[in-house]
């Protein structure tokens, strides 16, 4: 349970011997250093280092459930070792919320205590392994940094940097991280730059420490046999990883920790070294540093001296792209530049050019030189002092990263969907949107590092900032409008005017959003999102993609295109197992919501049989989901109404999925539109035998009569309820049950006298059917005084001259004629 292995424990029916920590570290270190000859790592074969990365990720994992799931996914389904005795995959016994609700308070407390202890033990285990691997004795961290510095595989270097960042992110206290990495950084005192400098200074003055100096350990921390440039590369790589995993420690390392405060100078030496590997590490470092607010001002010196330009004009695309990303992020961090449309467009041009850097068919050197020149001009326009972190590597990744920073601006969205190309682009050059779709549709694109960035771009293009702000207040104790009012109280009139002008500039109307969605659909963006989902294993990426699909499905005119491009099928195929975690439940909810949006207005006849039948189960689960919003419930119920009324086949499917009890429960929602939609969905289930049996039960019939009488509070719901009674009353058994209802007389008299033509028309249809049954049904109608009322009503309104004063519309006159006929 705590993630450790006991002696002779049986795992998947195999005896697994215990493996000590030193053995794991030794194997991983040897793999990282495998193939190292002189100053370079074996080119083209990175199997050993990548295997070591997998081993290290598993050995230091804090989420053992995710590790088990990933491990199970690697097994062949037919493998007997992948399943337990019952044939089901083995997993940690984690209870779902509905299971805990059935527990007694004492059981819930005990369960939560066990879960907390389990989490603490797995975290403690991971921390022990991390400290063991990164210690000077095992040399694991040094081996990783050596491999990263010597390899010519930029992707491998990036993966190793991310792994180091993940390791340090597990350690909660920043001081503990500083102690752990200070030796590798060449820092003699990790307390340098400590927030409480006064306390540290007082401590150093009040105590006297006498130590025996060991020249092998003190002085220059680096190994004398190592190349001086290699040492700087390793420290630069470590600093970049710290900026990714622990941004505050990364900023400290760049300013104070790296070679006792000489980090920026050594960074400049890496840039000017003319070594592609050193410049690649420097490029990665400046890109990561520009993402962190505390480290961003440290790059001002590079901008002032033009050092960054050496990276921007480098022939290696990976080096160039990191520097361009740095320039873009520093520019956006500058308020003056981020509000300057021309500067933002320059950033967009850089991002688009980076998207084409790795296009094999793009041999336009002139275009590349223009991209370099734009980046240089932008870096020169940055302010001399500039007061979430990079995780991408290649030029294409960098381009997507830069675009995610600027796509939130309305005018940038409009440019992209309009087919924008940078000035001077060749005629046959693809637009930015076409290139994004092409990247998204590429094989294995969903498993790439840039998949999350693409998902975020597609998502933002289909929504306005106003909508995002409103969504941010969902579930909060205050609404967006209330928050704006509170903010306005503390602003002067001048500040309010400036804010109003800014809002007017960024105004993104619903009509503009709908037009953008139509352009996105015509550009095959839904297909690109489907392709990204097919290969994606990241919960965050899947969440963004399903959220983006849902935003696009809000536009009625594109729903058919989205279904054609595979959105509905992809949502139906989503499976997260029997016990999804919280993140997976949210993804399922978004996918089901997308199904609901797609099918609200879609003609069921254009769907395949599997699509019609397969949609009903997820929609019913969404209706039953207590964590879903009222809007999600409403849209799911509308789609079920659409499907249930199509054929007996869909009605049978609803019944088979226990849909009648679920829809009946939804009739008692707090939201009146949800109640109405649930009532209409059940209405379309008539005349299925199960629905008729449901209506004949006395308690259920009382509910429907009560809904019909509640027309003052919810007219639409009452209209649906009376319509259901009118459709069901031709059945003799139901007719007898209706007249036996204690409130039958009140129902008939109240609705006849209500003056609402739509309700009167329906109740007269009920009465007419009851009269046709004869016997008790006819006598019950007579006892209500229906005959006298009908006679008086006809005498008053049979002549059209008497109704002219009501100014009825043509539709209302038609309803009156039908009512008089009945």
JOCOR-V142477 format. One record per backbone hydrogen bond with DSSP energy under -0.5 kcal/mol. CO is the residue of the C=O (numbers start at 0). NH is the residue of the N-H. E is the energy in kcal/mol with one decimal. If there is no record, write none. Layout:
co = [CO CO]
nh = [NH NH]
e = [E E]
This chain:
co = [3 5 8 8 9 10 13 13 14 19 20 21 22 23 24 25 26 27 28 30 32 34 34 36 39 41 45 46 47 48 49 50 51 52 53 54 55 57 61 62 63 64 65 66 67 68 69 70 71 75 78 79 81 83 87 91 92 95 95 96 97 98 99 103 104 105 106 107 108 109 110 111 112 113 114 115 116 117 118 119 120 121 122 123 124 125 126 127 128 129 130 131 132 132 134 138 139 140 141 142 143 144 145 146 149 151 152 153 154 155 156 157 158 159 160 161 162 163 164 165 166 166 167 172 173 174 175 176 177 180 181 181 182 184 185 188 190 194 195 196 197 198 199 200 201 202 208 210 212 213 213 218 222 226 227 228 229 230 231 232 233 234 235 236 237 238 239 240 241 241 245 245 246 247 248 249 250 251 251 252 255 256 256 257 257 257 258 261 262 263 264 265 266 267 269 270 273 274 275 276 277 278 279 280 281 282 283 284 285 287 288 291 292 294 295 296 298 299 300 301 301 301 302 305 306 306 307 307 308 310 315 316 317 318 319 320 321 322 323 324 325 326 327 328 329 332 333 334 336 338 339 340 341 342 343 344 345 346 347 348 349 350 351 352 353 355 357 358 360 362 363 364 365 366 367 368 369 370 371 372 373 374 375 376 378 384 393 394 395 396 397 398 399 400 401 401 402 405 408 409 410 411 412 413 414 415 415 419 421 425 430 431 432 433 434 435 436 437 438 441 443 444 447 448 449 450 451 452 453 454 455 456 457 458 459 463 464 465 466 467 468 469 470 472 478 479 480 481 482 483 484 485 486 487 491 492 493 494 495 496 497 498 499 500 501 503 508 509 510 511 512 513 514 515 516 517 518 519 520 523 524 525 526 527 528 529 530 531 537 538 539 540 541 542 543 544 545 546 547 548 549 550 551 553 554 555 557 558 559 560 561 562 565 566 567 568 569 570 580 581 582 583 584 585 586 587 588 589 590 591 592 593 594 595 596 602 603 607 608 609 610 611 612 612 613 614 615 616 617 618 619 620 621 623 624 628 629 630 631 632 633 634 635 636 637 638 639 640 642 642 646 647 648 649 650 651 652 653 654 657 658 659 660 661 662 663 664 665 669 670 671 672 673 674 675 676 677 678 679 681 682 684 687 687 688 689 690 691 692 693 696 697 698 699 700 701 702 703 704 705 706 709 713 714 715 716 717 718 719 720 721 722 723 724 727 730 731 732 733 734 735 737 740 742 743 744 745 746 747 748 750 754 755 755 756 757 758 759 760 761 762 763 764 765 766 767 768 769 770 773 773 774 775 776 777 778 779 780 780 781 784 785 786 787 788 789 790 791 792 793 797 798 799 799 800 802 803 808 809 810 811 812 813 814 815 816 817]
nh = [5 8 10 15 11 13 10 15 16 23 24 25 26 27 28 29 30 31 32 33 35 36 41 39 36 44 49 50 51 52 53 54 55 56 57 58 59 60 63 66 67 68 69 70 71 72 73 73 74 78 81 82 89 86 83 93 94 98 99 100 101 101 102 107 108 109 110 111 112 113 114 115 116 117 118 119 120 121 122 123 124 125 126 127 128 129 130 131 132 133 134 134 139 140 138 142 143 144 145 146 147 148 149 150 40 153 156 157 158 159 160 161 162 163 164 165 166 167 168 169 169 170 170 176 177 178 179 180 181 184 185 186 185 258 187 191 193 196 199 200 201 202 203 204 205 206 210 212 214 216 217 220 225 230 231 232 233 234 235 236 237 238 239 240 241 242 243 244 245 249 248 249 250 251 252 253 254 255 256 257 260 258 259 260 261 262 261 265 266 267 268 269 270 271 272 273 275 278 279 280 281 282 283 284 285 286 287 288 289 290 291 295 296 297 298 299 302 303 304 305 306 307 305 308 309 310 310 311 312 313 319 320 321 322 323 324 325 326 327 328 329 330 331 332 333 334 337 338 339 340 343 344 345 346 347 348 349 350 351 352 353 354 355 355 356 358 359 361 362 364 367 368 369 370 371 372 373 374 375 376 377 378 379 380 381 386 397 398 399 400 401 402 403 404 404 405 406 408 412 413 414 415 416 417 419 418 432 431 424 428 434 435 436 437 438 439 440 441 441 444 446 447 450 451 453 454 455 456 457 458 459 460 461 461 462 467 468 469 470 471 472 472 473 475 482 483 484 485 486 487 488 489 489 490 495 496 497 498 499 500 501 502 503 504 505 506 512 513 514 515 516 517 518 519 520 521 522 524 523 527 528 529 530 531 532 533 534 535 541 542 543 544 545 546 547 548 549 550 551 552 553 553 554 555 557 558 561 562 563 564 566 565 569 570 571 572 573 573 584 585 586 587 588 589 590 591 592 593 594 595 596 597 598 599 599 605 606 611 612 613 614 615 615 616 617 618 619 620 621 622 623 624 624 625 627 632 633 634 635 636 637 638 639 640 641 642 643 644 645 646 650 651 652 653 654 655 656 658 657 661 662 663 664 665 666 666 667 668 671 674 675 676 677 678 679 680 681 682 683 684 685 687 690 691 692 693 694 695 696 696 700 701 702 703 704 705 706 707 708 709 709 713 717 718 719 720 721 722 723 724 725 726 727 728 730 734 735 736 737 738 739 740 743 746 747 748 749 750 751 752 753 756 758 759 760 761 762 763 764 765 766 767 768 769 770 771 772 773 773 776 777 778 779 780 781 782 783 783 785 784 788 789 790 791 792 793 794 795 796 797 799 801 802 803 803 805 806 812 813 814 815 816 817 818 819 820 821]
e = [-0.5 -1.5 -0.6 -1.2 -0.5 -1.4 -1.9 -0.6 -0.6 -1.5 -2.4 -2.4 -2.6 -2.6 -2.6 -2.4 -2.1 -2.3 -1.8 -0.7 -1.6 -0.5 -0.6 -1.9 -2.5 -0.7 -2.0 -2.4 -2.2 -2.0 -2.1 -2.4 -2.8 -2.5 -2.1 -2.5 -1.8 -1.0 -0.9 -1.7 -2.5 -2.5 -2.4 -2.3 -2.9 -1.9 -0.7 -1.0 -1.3 -2.4 -1.0 -0.9 -0.5 -1.7 -2.7 -2.0 -0.5 -0.7 -1.8 -1.7 -0.6 -0.6 -1.4 -2.5 -2.3 -2.2 -2.5 -2.6 -2.0 -2.2 -2.4 -2.4 -2.6 -2.4 -2.3 -2.5 -2.3 -2.1 -2.2 -2.6 -2.3 -2.3 -2.6 -2.2 -2.1 -2.4 -2.5 -2.0 -2.5 -2.5 -0.8 -0.5 -1.1 -0.9 -1.9 -1.9 -2.1 -2.4 -2.4 -2.3 -2.6 -2.2 -2.0 -1.9 -1.2 -1.0 -2.2 -2.3 -2.3 -2.4 -2.2 -2.3 -2.0 -2.2 -2.3 -2.3 -2.1 -2.2 -1.5 -0.9 -0.8 -0.6 -0.6 -1.3 -2.4 -2.4 -1.7 -2.1 -1.7 -2.0 -0.8 -3.0 -0.8 -2.5 -0.5 -1.7 -2.0 -1.4 -2.0 -2.8 -2.6 -2.1 -2.0 -1.6 -1.9 -0.9 -0.6 -0.6 -0.6 -1.5 -3.5 -0.6 -1.5 -2.0 -1.8 -2.4 -2.4 -2.2 -2.5 -2.7 -2.2 -2.3 -2.3 -2.1 -2.3 -2.2 -1.3 -2.7 -2.9 -0.6 -0.5 -2.5 -2.4 -1.8 -2.7 -2.2 -1.8 -3.6 -2.0 -3.3 -0.5 -0.6 -1.4 -0.6 -1.1 -0.6 -0.7 -2.4 -2.2 -2.1 -1.6 -2.0 -2.1 -2.1 -0.9 -0.6 -0.6 -2.8 -1.9 -2.1 -2.2 -2.5 -2.3 -2.3 -2.6 -1.8 -2.2 -2.8 -1.9 -1.0 -1.3 -1.4 -0.6 -0.8 -1.6 -1.4 -1.8 -2.8 -2.1 -0.6 -1.4 -1.1 -0.7 -0.9 -1.3 -0.6 -0.8 -1.7 -1.5 -1.1 -2.3 -2.7 -1.6 -1.5 -2.1 -2.5 -2.0 -2.5 -2.4 -2.4 -2.5 -2.1 -2.3 -1.8 -1.2 -0.6 -2.9 -1.3 -1.3 -0.7 -2.3 -2.4 -1.6 -1.9 -2.2 -2.4 -2.0 -2.5 -2.5 -2.4 -2.3 -1.4 -0.9 -0.7 -0.9 -1.3 -0.7 -2.2 -1.0 -1.5 -1.8 -2.4 -1.9 -1.9 -2.4 -2.5 -2.5 -2.1 -2.5 -2.7 -2.3 -2.5 -2.0 -1.2 -0.8 -0.6 -2.5 -2.5 -2.1 -2.4 -2.8 -2.2 -2.0 -0.9 -0.7 -1.1 -2.0 -1.6 -1.9 -2.3 -1.9 -2.4 -2.4 -1.2 -1.4 -1.6 -0.6 -2.1 -1.6 -1.7 -2.2 -2.2 -2.3 -2.3 -2.4 -2.3 -2.0 -0.5 -0.9 -1.6 -0.8 -1.3 -1.3 -0.5 -2.4 -2.6 -2.4 -2.2 -2.6 -2.1 -2.4 -2.1 -0.8 -0.8 -1.4 -1.8 -2.2 -2.0 -2.5 -1.6 -0.6 -1.1 -1.3 -1.9 -2.2 -2.5 -2.1 -2.1 -2.3 -2.1 -1.1 -0.6 -0.9 -1.4 -2.3 -2.2 -2.2 -2.4 -2.4 -2.4 -2.2 -2.5 -2.3 -2.0 -2.0 -0.7 -2.1 -2.4 -2.0 -2.1 -2.3 -2.0 -2.0 -2.6 -2.4 -2.1 -1.2 -2.2 -1.5 -1.7 -2.3 -2.1 -2.4 -2.2 -2.0 -1.8 -1.0 -0.7 -2.3 -2.5 -2.0 -2.3 -2.6 -2.1 -2.4 -2.5 -2.2 -1.9 -2.3 -2.6 -0.7 -0.8 -1.7 -0.7 -1.3 -1.2 -2.5 -2.2 -2.3 -2.1 -2.4 -1.3 -2.2 -2.2 -2.2 -1.7 -0.6 -0.7 -2.5 -1.8 -1.8 -2.5 -2.3 -2.2 -2.4 -2.6 -2.2 -2.1 -2.0 -2.3 -2.4 -2.4 -1.8 -0.7 -0.6 -1.9 -1.3 -2.5 -2.7 -2.6 -1.3 -0.7 -0.6 -0.7 -0.8 -1.9 -2.4 -2.1 -1.9 -2.1 -1.8 -0.8 -0.6 -0.6 -0.9 -2.2 -2.8 -2.7 -2.4 -2.3 -2.2 -2.2 -2.1 -2.3 -2.1 -2.4 -3.2 -1.4 -1.6 -0.7 -1.7 -2.8 -1.6 -2.1 -2.3 -2.6 -1.7 -2.8 -1.8 -1.0 -2.9 -2.3 -2.1 -1.7 -0.9 -0.6 -1.6 -1.6 -0.5 -2.0 -2.3 -2.3 -2.4 -2.2 -2.4 -2.1 -2.0 -1.9 -1.6 -1.3 -1.3 -2.5 -0.6 -2.2 -2.5 -1.8 -2.1 -1.8 -0.7 -0.6 -2.6 -2.1 -1.3 -1.8 -2.3 -2.3 -2.5 -2.0 -1.7 -0.7 -0.7 -2.2 -2.2 -2.7 -1.9 -2.2 -2.7 -2.1 -2.1 -1.9 -2.4 -2.1 -1.8 -1.8 -1.7 -2.5 -2.3 -1.9 -2.4 -2.2 -1.2 -1.3 -2.0 -2.4 -2.3 -2.5 -2.6 -2.0 -2.1 -1.7 -0.6 -0.8 -0.5 -2.8 -2.8 -1.3 -2.5 -2.3 -1.4 -1.8 -2.5 -2.7 -1.8 -2.0 -2.3 -1.7 -1.3 -1.0 -0.5 -1.2 -0.6 -2.3 -2.4 -1.6 -2.2 -2.2 -0.6 -1.0 -1.1 -1.8 -1.8 -2.7 -2.0 -2.3 -2.6 -2.3 -2.0 -1.5 -2.1 -1.8 -0.5 -1.6 -1.3 -0.6 -0.6 -1.3 -1.6 -2.5 -1.9 -2.0 -2.3 -2.2 -2.1 -2.4 -2.8 -2.1 -2.0]
